[in-house]
Amino acid sequence: MNWDAFLAPYIQVTEELKVKLKGIRAQYELESKHSPIEFVTARVKPVSSIVDKANRKNIAFAHLEEKMQDIAGVRVVCQFVDDIYTIVQMIQMRSDFEIIEEKDYIASKKPSGYRSYHIIIRYPVATIQGEKQVIAEIQIRTLAMNFWATNEHSLNYKYKGQIPTHIKTRLKRAAEAAFQLDEEMAMIKDEVQEAQRIFNQYKHKRGESS
């Protein structure tokens, strides 16, 4: 398989989605409003990870484009849980791609404690052969959820998916602590946002006077 040619449309999807989502954040900043988007990252799954997952899931290479939904992945990280659902609504209203599946792991967390909101989309990419529909995954989560998930992913990699029981137990406790942090911050959301507005106005004034 020519992996460079295979992955090129996925790279294009991640780059275009990053630009669009960062554009939303910039619009909020221009209007001095709280942005539901803290930051955006994106990645295309490395070839070794694609091959490993295909072998684990018994996916033939000929069926990768339809069966493996996370080859292209975009992550949107937010300050507050409410922001996640604001972004979900924004994505649902867009007409430049098609939503084919949604998974709310915040309302229904995974047994491991994992929380996030996943949206699987079909995104049209312009290629020299014509338009190509590419499946991609958008993950939306808070800073606390992202911290937990990043560490859990590292441990899964280290232990090849077989994390020892005592570490799993601590991970579950940490997941609950992270969610409790999100809930506590939600209680002072208005105060936090007002403080951020004041700080941003101060930075803006300093920039104008310098």
N, C-alpha and C positions, 0 to 999 in steps of 0.2 A: 504493500500500500504506500502511496505517496502521501506521507503524513503532512508535509508542508501545504500541499494543495488541499487536503482534507480539512485542515484546521484554519485555513485562511478566512473562510466566511465567519467562523466563530470568533476569530480575532476582531473582525470588522464589527460584529454585533456588540461585543463588549466595549469597543471604543465608542461606537455611536450611542449606546445606552449611557455610558459614563458622561458624555457631553450633554445629553438631554437632561439627566438627573442633576448634574452640577448646575445646569442652566436654571433649573427650578430653584435651587438654593440661592443662586445669584439674584433671581427676581425678588425673593423674600428680603434679601439684604438691601437691595436698592430701595425697597419700600419701608425699610427699618422695621420689619416684622419678624417675629420668631420663625425661623426656618425649621420645619419638621425634619429636615435632613441635616445631620451633623457632618457626616462625610460619606463618600462613595468609593468603593474599591471594586476591582474586577480582575478576573483571571480566566485563562483558558486552561483546562486540565492538561497536565503534562502527558506525553504519550505513554510513559511507563504506568501512570495511574489509570489511564484509559484501558490499557491492556490488562492490568491487574483486575480492574472492576469487571471488564468483559469476561474474564476467566471465572471470577467469583459468581457472577450472575448468569453465566452461560449464554452470553450474548454474542452472536456471530458478527464479525466485522461488517458484513454486508448490511446488518440491521442497526448499526450504531446510531445513525442519524435519528431514528425514531425511538429506539429503546433506551438510549442513554440521554437523559434530559438535562444533565448538569455539566456537559462538556464546556459550555460557556456559562460562567457564573458571575453575577453582579451582586454585590452586597451593599445595602443601604443601612447605615447606622444612625440611630436617633438618640435623643436625650431621654425621651419619655415614652411610655407604652402607648399613650394616646396618639403620639406622633406616628407610630407604626400604622395605625388604622387610617390616619389622614393620608399617608402616602399610598396605602392600598386603594383608597377611594380615587386618588389622582390617577393611579395606574389603570384602574377599571374604566375610567372615563376616556382614556386615550384611544385614538383611532389608527395609530401608526403601527400597531401590532395586535395580535389576537391572543387573548388569554385562553389557555386550554385546560388549566388545572390550578386550584388553590389549596394550600395545606396550612391550616392555622394550628401551629404547634405552641401557641400561647394559650389559647382557650383549652387545648388538649395537648399537654406536654407529652414528650416521649418518655418511656419508662426510665431512661437514663437521667432525666431532669432537663433535657434539651428543650429550649424554647426559641421559637423564631417563626416568622410568617414567610411561607414560600409561595411564589407565583411562577408557574411554568407558562412561558409564552412561545408563540410562533412568530418569528420576526423576519420580515422580507429584506433580503440583502441583494443589492444590485451587483451582478458580476458580469464579466465580459461574455458569458454564455447566456445571460438573461437573469431574471429574478429567481432567487433561491430562497425557500422558506427554511429558516434555521430555528431549531428549538433551543431555548436558553432558560436559565433559572435565575429569578431575582429573589434574594433573601433579604428580609427586613427585620431588624432587631435593635434592641437598645444597646448602649455601651456596656452595661453589666452583662447582658446576655452574650454579647460578642466576646467579652473577656473570658467568660466561662467556656463558650463553645470553642474558642481558639485553643485553650488548654486541654479540653477534652479531646480535640482532634489530634493534638500532639501525642497524648497518651495512647490513643487508639493506634496511631502509627507505630509508636515504640513497642506496644504489646501485640501488634498485628491483630487488633480487634478483640483480643482476649485480656481485657484489663482485670487485674486481680480484684477479688471481692472487696478487700478492705479499702482499696483505692476507689472502687465504684461507690461504696458507701459514703466516703468523704466527698466524692463528686456530687452525689445527690444532695448532701447537706449544703454544699457550696452553691448548687443551683437554686435551692430554696432561699439561701441567704441573698443571692443576687436578685432574685425576684422580690424579696422583702425590701431590698434597697430601692428597687424600682417603685414599689408601692409607697414607700416613705417619701421618695422624691416627688411623686405625683401629688402628695398632700401639700407640698410647698411650691408647686409648679409656677403659680402666678408670681410668687415672690422672686423666684429664680429668674423668670423671664423679664420681670421689671428691672432687676439688677443688671441683667445682660443688656437691656435697652439703654440704660443709663451709661454703662461702660462703653458701649459702641458709639453713643453720641459724643462721649468725652474723647474717644479716639479720633472720631471724625473731625471734631473741632480742633484738636491738636494738629491733625494733618493739614487742615486749612490754614492754620496760623504759622506753620513752619515753612 
